[in-house]
Amino acid sequence: MTSRRIAVIPIHDEAATLAAVLEDVDPQVDFFILVDDGSKNGSADIARELQRRRPGVWFLRHPGNRGMAQALKTGFCFAARLLEEGLLQPDDIVINIDADGQHPVYEIPRAAARMDADGLDLLLVVRDFSLYPRYKVLGNRLLTALARAVSGFPYRDVESGFRFLRVRCLPLLLPYFTGWRYSCAQEIAIITSLLGGLRIANDHLVRINYYRPGTTLMDGFAVLVMSLFSWLRVRISWRSSPEDARRHLADVIIESPPTLLAGRS
């Protein structure tokens, strides 16, 4: 049986692109976990429309803007809760996709098939940087080199936000994952590498639809600091309490639990 696919998509004021992204992703996944991070431009209404016409869509809302990494953590915590409740299975695959349309979602079936064929726990997509300015390519290379140095894994593009992760990995990842600012990509890569026993690949090359600016030099410095912090936390087993995930979801608004899909055969 092919693993079921769950798209976890953080949303913040993405009304211009969200409907098209959801339409493209829809036939390629079994479930959606959509996390609205305090949008004010109609993005929430687009998410609700998908929920109305399609089963298997959870729509979660932050009371205010907390940042993309926190939205991703919300999606992870909620997926872990669904795993505890038996609504998701350990071999199901969480797929992280940005709502701005930059990721080539037609790659989902090929990447998911690779996950199953090679028994992978984490597949981190490698971006073709042909559309990126040189300074961004250099920054990515520096952060990727840092991730290689502290994790011991030969990463090629550690900052990619297009990733595939087994649901069973979430209870292992979350006790160390902070989701602070833009640190999520580095945290996920470093933590999963250091935990040991997980099969990871970062060699699946795709062409990104377009380059979207936004991060600053200070963001890069924050990611650097969090890389070292993640390494330290795993090395000294500085784990958060199991209650942390529950507290994280305490004030998240969960709208209309959906009818579940049967899954792919």
Kinemage of the C-alpha trace (Angstrom):
@kinemage 1
@onewidth
@group {chain A} dominant
@subgroup {mainchain}
@vectorlist {calphas} color= white
{ca met a 1} P 0.000 0.000 0.000
{ca thr a 2} L 1.256 3.489 -0.869
{ca ser a 3} L 1.712 5.801 2.106
{ca arg a 4} L -0.948 8.458 2.553
{ca arg a 5} L 0.136 12.059 1.999
{ca ile a 6} L -0.671 15.009 4.262
{ca ala a 7} L 0.071 18.510 2.981
{ca val a 8} L 0.988 20.853 5.839
{ca ile a 9} L 0.798 24.396 4.485
{ca pro a 10} L 1.497 27.534 6.554
{ca ile a 11} L -0.521 30.524 5.305
{ca his a 12} L -0.038 34.236 5.877
{ca asp a 13} L -1.746 36.728 3.550
{ca glu a 14} L -1.417 34.434 0.527
{ca ala a 15} L -4.765 35.243 -1.132
{ca ala a 16} L -3.094 35.988 -4.481
{ca thr a 17} L -1.645 32.479 -4.828
{ca leu a 18} L -3.345 30.197 -2.321
{ca ala a 19} L -6.337 29.055 -4.398
{ca ala a 20} L -4.114 27.969 -7.288
{ca val a 21} L -1.690 26.176 -4.965
{ca leu a 22} L -4.496 24.280 -3.233
{ca glu a 23} L -6.054 23.333 -6.568
{ca asp a 24} L -2.736 21.929 -7.807
{ca val a 25} L -1.985 20.075 -4.574
{ca asp a 26} L -5.528 18.710 -4.096
{ca pro a 27} L -5.385 15.639 -6.385
{ca gln a 28} L -1.948 14.654 -5.124
{ca val a 29} L -2.585 14.340 -1.379
{ca asp a 30} L -4.994 12.560 0.931
{ca phe a 31} L -5.274 15.211 3.637
{ca phe a 32} L -4.572 18.884 4.231
{ca ile a 33} L -3.507 20.590 7.435
{ca leu a 34} L -3.791 24.308 6.655
{ca val a 35} L -2.407 26.686 9.276
{ca asp a 36} L -3.419 30.328 8.960
{ca asp a 37} L -0.962 32.591 10.742
{ca gly a 38} L -3.106 35.652 11.356
{ca ser a 39} L -3.951 36.465 7.724
{ca lys a 40} L -5.948 39.618 7.016
{ca asn a 41} L -6.425 39.510 3.246
{ca gly a 42} L -8.975 36.755 2.664
{ca ser a 43} L -6.626 33.761 2.792
{ca ala a 44} L -8.752 32.153 5.518
{ca asp a 45} L -11.841 32.243 3.298
{ca ile a 46} L -9.966 30.407 0.542
{ca ala a 47} L -8.933 27.702 3.018
{ca arg a 48} L -12.505 27.393 4.277
{ca glu a 49} L -13.775 26.997 0.711
{ca leu a 50} L -11.486 23.989 0.216
{ca gln a 51} L -12.741 22.557 3.492
{ca arg a 52} L -16.368 22.992 2.414
{ca arg a 53} L -16.010 21.143 -0.867
{ca arg a 54} L -13.489 18.492 0.043
{ca pro a 55} L -13.231 16.008 2.950
{ca gly a 56} L -9.942 15.502 4.737
{ca val a 57} L -9.101 19.179 5.364
{ca trp a 58} L -8.197 20.495 8.800
{ca phe a 59} L -8.087 24.282 9.067
{ca leu a 60} L -6.183 25.722 12.032
{ca arg a 61} L -5.873 29.421 12.871
{ca his a 62} L -3.476 31.350 15.069
{ca pro a 63} L -5.166 34.221 16.952
{ca gly a 64} L -2.415 36.499 15.594
{ca asn a 65} L 0.736 36.407 13.513
{ca arg a 66} L 3.460 34.211 15.051
{ca gly a 67} L 5.704 33.593 12.075
{ca met a 68} L 6.052 30.845 9.486
{ca ala a 69} L 8.149 28.540 11.667
{ca gln a 70} L 5.538 28.652 14.442
{ca ala a 71} L 2.809 27.888 11.909
{ca leu a 72} L 4.824 24.895 10.758
{ca lys a 73} L 5.232 23.774 14.370
{ca thr a 74} L 1.461 24.047 14.809
{ca gly a 75} L 0.963 21.765 11.805
{ca phe a 76} L 3.486 19.280 13.170
{ca cys a 77} L 1.952 19.271 16.653
{ca phe a 78} L -1.500 18.723 15.203
{ca ala a 79} L -0.306 15.874 12.948
{ca ala a 80} L 1.375 14.269 15.970
{ca arg a 81} L -1.932 14.515 17.833
{ca leu a 82} L -3.735 12.826 14.946
{ca leu a 83} L -1.105 10.074 15.101
{ca glu a 84} L -1.825 9.586 18.819
{ca glu a 85} L -5.535 9.350 18.052
{ca gly a 86} L -4.978 6.780 15.310
{ca leu a 87} L -6.245 9.065 12.537
{ca leu a 88} L -2.823 9.098 10.907
{ca gln a 89} L -0.436 6.178 10.611
{ca pro a 90} L 3.336 6.103 11.304
{ca asp a 91} L 4.235 5.528 7.645
{ca asp a 92} L 2.093 8.397 6.348
{ca ile a 93} L 4.057 11.278 4.832
{ca val a 94} L 3.832 14.921 5.889
{ca ile a 95} L 4.613 17.213 2.949
{ca asn a 96} L 5.651 20.802 3.635
{ca ile a 97} L 4.690 23.209 0.840
{ca asp a 98} L 4.773 26.994 0.784
{ca ala a 99} L 1.518 28.758 -0.082
{ca asp a 100} L 3.158 31.293 -2.404
{ca gly a 101} L 3.401 28.979 -5.412
{ca gln a 102} L 7.183 28.705 -5.571
{ca his a 103} L 7.288 24.932 -5.102
{ca pro a 104} L 6.645 22.640 -8.106
{ca val a 105} L 3.876 20.546 -6.576
{ca tyr a 106} L 3.774 18.261 -9.619
{ca glu a 107} L 6.904 16.710 -8.037
{ca ile a 108} L 4.878 15.345 -5.109
{ca pro a 109} L 4.074 11.893 -6.599
{ca arg a 110} L 7.666 11.281 -7.703
{ca ala a 111} L 9.151 12.364 -4.381
{ca ala a 112} L 6.593 10.363 -2.351
{ca ala a 113} L 7.292 7.289 -4.493
{ca arg a 114} L 11.000 7.770 -3.782
{ca met a 115} L 10.222 7.884 -0.052
{ca asp a 116} L 8.463 4.522 -0.245
{ca ala a 117} L 10.916 2.865 -2.623
{ca asp a 118} L 13.980 3.786 -0.544
{ca gly a 119} L 12.356 3.564 2.880
{ca leu a 120} L 13.196 7.185 3.667
{ca asp a 121} L 12.154 9.040 6.789
{ca leu a 122} L 13.028 12.513 5.475
{ca leu a 123} L 13.424 13.694 1.899
{ca leu a 124} L 14.579 17.291 1.617
{ca val a 125} L 14.252 18.643 -1.908
{ca val a 126} L 17.281 20.316 -3.515
{ca arg a 127} L 16.419 23.528 -5.348
{ca asp a 128} L 17.786 24.583 -8.707
{ca phe a 129} L 19.199 28.011 -7.838
{ca ser a 130} L 19.172 29.405 -11.381
{ca leu a 131} L 16.569 32.043 -10.405
{ca tyr a 132} L 18.297 33.100 -7.175
{ca pro a 133} L 20.630 36.101 -6.742
{ca arg a 134} L 24.250 35.266 -5.997
{ca tyr a 135} L 24.167 36.509 -2.430
{ca lys a 136} L 21.270 34.157 -1.625
{ca val a 137} L 23.117 31.222 -3.164
{ca leu a 138} L 26.194 32.092 -1.092
{ca gly a 139} L 24.120 32.400 2.086
{ca asn a 140} L 22.507 29.031 1.448
{ca arg a 141} L 25.897 27.425 0.879
{ca leu a 142} L 27.210 28.802 4.161
{ca leu a 143} L 24.195 27.613 6.155
{ca thr a 144} L 24.285 24.237 4.408
{ca ala a 145} L 27.988 23.889 5.214
{ca leu a 146} L 27.213 24.669 8.854
{ca ala a 147} L 24.473 22.022 8.909
{ca arg a 148} L 26.881 19.473 7.431
{ca ala a 149} L 29.515 20.339 10.023
{ca val a 150} L 27.271 20.040 13.088
{ca ser a 151} L 25.098 17.134 11.899
{ca gly a 152} L 27.616 15.002 10.030
{ca phe a 153} L 25.145 14.533 7.160
{ca pro a 154} L 26.143 15.622 3.616
{ca tyr a 155} L 23.342 18.128 3.048
{ca arg a 156} L 23.199 19.933 -0.293
{ca asp a 157} L 20.367 22.427 0.321
{ca val a 158} L 19.460 22.561 3.981
{ca glu a 159} L 17.243 25.666 3.678
{ca ser a 160} L 14.730 24.113 1.292
{ca gly a 161} L 11.155 24.441 2.551
{ca phe a 162} L 9.852 21.671 0.278
{ca arg a 163} L 10.235 18.511 2.367
{ca phe a 164} L 8.703 15.078 2.940
{ca leu a 165} L 8.705 13.625 6.471
{ca arg a 166} L 7.266 10.422 7.922
{ca val a 167} L 4.593 11.026 10.533
{ca arg a 168} L 6.411 8.647 12.881
{ca cys a 169} L 9.310 11.131 13.029
{ca leu a 170} L 7.209 13.908 14.552
{ca pro a 171} L 7.226 12.612 18.165
{ca leu a 172} L 11.028 12.351 17.868
{ca leu a 173} L 11.477 15.809 16.347
{ca leu a 174} L 9.060 17.917 18.391
{ca pro a 175} L 10.777 17.658 21.810
{ca tyr a 176} L 13.767 19.510 20.301
{ca phe a 177} L 12.021 21.719 17.732
{ca thr a 178} L 11.471 25.369 18.709
{ca gly a 179} L 10.217 26.865 15.426
{ca trp a 180} L 11.868 30.200 16.172
{ca arg a 181} L 11.704 32.818 13.382
{ca tyr a 182} L 13.143 31.296 10.169
{ca ser a 183} L 15.046 28.507 11.923
{ca cys a 184} L 12.677 25.669 11.031
{ca ala a 185} L 14.604 24.265 8.045
{ca gln a 186} L 17.920 24.127 9.901
{ca glu a 187} L 16.305 22.739 13.034
{ca ile a 188} L 14.543 19.922 11.189
{ca ala a 189} L 17.660 18.938 9.250
{ca ile a 190} L 20.047 19.033 12.203
{ca ile a 191} L 17.741 17.388 14.744
{ca thr a 192} L 16.738 14.495 12.490
{ca ser a 193} L 20.366 13.854 11.537
{ca leu a 194} L 21.587 13.808 15.125
{ca leu a 195} L 18.804 11.595 16.442
{ca gly a 196} L 20.301 8.631 14.617
{ca gly a 197} L 18.576 5.728 12.906
{ca leu a 198} L 16.595 7.867 10.453
{ca arg a 199} L 17.056 7.497 6.710
{ca ile a 200} L 17.525 10.920 5.138
{ca ala a 201} L 18.079 12.093 1.560
{ca asn a 202} L 18.853 15.563 0.213
{ca asp a 203} L 19.488 14.817 -3.437
{ca his a 204} L 16.088 15.214 -5.102
{ca leu a 205} L 16.652 18.119 -7.505
{ca val a 206} L 13.730 20.299 -8.640
{ca arg a 207} L 13.350 23.614 -10.424
{ca ile a 208} L 11.677 26.262 -8.271
{ca asn a 209} L 8.958 28.268 -10.035
{ca tyr a 210} L 10.306 31.635 -8.920
{ca tyr a 211} L 12.501 33.338 -6.326
{ca arg a 212} L 10.727 35.146 -3.512
{ca pro a 213} L 12.841 37.612 -1.495
{ca gly a 214} L 12.153 38.313 2.129
{ca thr a 215} L 14.796 37.084 4.562
{ca thr a 216} L 17.529 39.429 5.762
{ca leu a 217} L 21.121 39.151 6.959
{ca met a 218} L 19.851 39.227 10.542
{ca asp a 219} L 17.548 36.319 9.764
{ca gly a 220} L 20.564 34.413 8.503
{ca phe a 221} L 22.440 35.176 11.716
{ca ala a 222} L 19.453 33.977 13.768
{ca val a 223} L 19.407 30.724 11.788
{ca leu a 224} L 23.133 30.283 12.466
{ca val a 225} L 22.580 30.680 16.203
{ca met a 226} L 19.644 28.273 16.182
{ca ser a 227} L 21.701 25.703 14.279
{ca leu a 228} L 24.187 25.576 17.133
{ca phe a 229} L 21.372 25.634 19.682
{ca ser a 230} L 19.691 22.638 17.998
{ca trp a 231} L 22.969 20.740 18.002
{ca leu a 232} L 23.418 21.459 21.712
{ca arg a 233} L 19.881 20.443 22.655
{ca val a 234} L 20.189 17.035 21.005
{ca arg a 235} L 23.712 16.432 22.327
{ca ile a 236} L 22.705 17.034 25.953
{ca ser a 237} L 19.184 15.567 25.523
{ca trp a 238} L 17.535 18.884 26.392
{ca arg a 239} L 14.008 17.811 25.538
{ca ser a 240} L 10.793 19.713 26.060
{ca ser a 241} L 7.977 18.066 27.981
{ca pro a 242} L 5.363 16.005 26.108
{ca glu a 243} L 2.926 18.617 27.377
{ca asp a 244} L 4.649 21.282 25.266
{ca ala a 245} L 2.905 20.160 22.075
{ca arg a 246} L -0.456 20.272 23.833
{ca arg a 247} L 0.255 23.742 25.210
{ca his a 248} L 1.308 24.896 21.751
{ca leu a 249} L -2.129 23.964 20.412
{ca ala a 250} L -4.041 25.296 23.422
{ca asp a 251} L -5.133 28.586 21.842
{ca val a 252} L -5.080 27.441 18.207
{ca ile a 253} L -8.542 27.601 16.659
{ca ile a 254} L -9.433 24.338 14.898
{ca glu a 255} L -12.346 24.766 12.522
{ca ser a 256} L -14.798 22.033 11.533
{ca pro a 257} L -13.093 18.651 11.863
{ca pro a 258} L -13.466 17.002 8.449
{ca thr a 259} L -14.688 13.667 7.236
{ca leu a 260} L -11.635 11.510 6.703
{ca leu a 261} L -10.646 10.035 3.385
{ca ala a 262} L -10.061 6.350 2.876
{ca gly a 263} L -6.472 6.843 1.744
{ca arg a 264} L -4.658 5.663 -1.366
{ca ser a 265} L -4.427 2.047 -2.323
